[in-house]
Amino acid sequence: MSKNHLSIDFEEYDLDNGLHVILHKDNTSPLVSISVMYHVGSKNESPDRTGFAHFFEHLLFEGSENIARGQFFNIVQNAGGTLNANTSYDRTFYYEVFPSHQLETGLWLESERMLHATVDETGIETQRSVVKEERRQRYDNRPYGRIVEESMQRAYTVHPYRWPVIGSMDHIDAASEEDYRNFYARYYVPQNAALCIAGDIDTDNAKGLIQKYFGTIPKGELPINRPEPNEPPMAHELRDIVYDNIQLPAVIHLYHIPAFAKGDYFAVKLLSDLLSTGQSSRLNKVLVDEKRIAVQVGSFPLELEHPGVVLQFAIGNPDTEPEVLESAMDEEIDLILKEGLTDEDFEKLINQTETKLVNEQSTLLSIAEGLSTYYTYFGDTSMFNKQMDFYRSVKKEDIRQAALKYFNKDNRVALFWLPEAHKIEKVEYRKR
């Protein structure tokens, strides 16, 4: 592959305090993205204090010693910028996008967040209410909103992926101000972060500003909790039923797979795309278009730092029995095992993947997040530019072998997600 739109130029270095800096210069538009990825997600939490990583995503917009409470958003918006953050099982990502002449404003804001954010009872109480409302809206009161949570708590029995990113509201309520301060002191430190600036910058000027705002931040002193990838293999399929306030039945399959970008991950991702990406994908074509037993299907891997999962689902028509949905889903995997892929199927997959990667690199923010992710998970930022090579190294037979190895019943959690109004005798819950 030639050096083209799939190759992003960048420069990286470390400050004395351990902060990793990634710079990507692109002067095609007068914009700059400033982001910080902290290597802390829900898997770093204590089992009796879950939800902290996500809670801090909210709390750290409260303010700091030099930013009045509630003014973080106003400063960004008054400077013509946008901002947001997101949390996963593995990391927390904060960002702003500004007109490029506001680079210093963005660096000042993120240094304030890292150095002396306001972590006090007033902010904690405010964000407790916010997080509880988010829990109600996005999970508890949303149809199918608990699919990932219910699936993961069955798929993982040892590893901290077993609890949801949003965590337990009881844990959030029970935590003291000291608990929150300790979490901040442990994880929001330079050596646990990657600062990425992407866009219309003068590199020397940017380096000077980075040193000015981040160079004097002290290195953290508390040890960082790094859990081991210790989930044992499944011995057999685990089946269960979940009842929800829904109208349409669904079948959920969760298959264990390798960690993001490791081992067979790219073969599994292509297999998942074959099943569900686009109108002509296997599951969509058969279950939705031909048999008309489903209204929506999907299959996608969660991009997890430790060995993860593919979540596969089919939402049926009102009169479709879940057993019929499940049988049709399994038949498509059996067909791949029996016949493999045609050359046309395989070429289409590779072309779709290249188009997707190009689209993902179409914004400064997505470039910053991608570069930061590969550094955070692997300590190798250059892997971002090798993604298409990783996919091209996958052969047709590798995809069939991935189906054989990972998409089998003994390696999955199978849930029937059924309307409350149609309760039937519960399927035996088989423990591992």
ZIBEL-V989026 format. One line per field, one symbol per residue. phi: phi as a letter, one per 20 degrees, with the letter a starting at -180 (. if undefined). Layout:
phi=???
This chain:
phi=.ffbfeddfbcbadffenfedcccebefbecbddccdeebcffeeegebenfgfgfgefedfqbfdcfgnegffffffendcbabbccfdbccdbcccgffdgfffffffffffebffdcfffffffgffffffgffecfddgmfdgffffffefdddffffdfgfmefffffffegfgffffffedecgfdbcecdcpecegfffffffffedfeffffdefefdfefdffffeafddbccdbecddfbdddcdfbffgmdlegffffffffgfcenfefgfffefeeeeldcdbcabbeeedfdgcbdddbbeefgeeffffgfffffffffffffdmdegfgfffffffffffffffeecfffffffgfffffecmcffggedgfffffffegfffffffffdecffdcdcdeddfgfcfcgffgedff
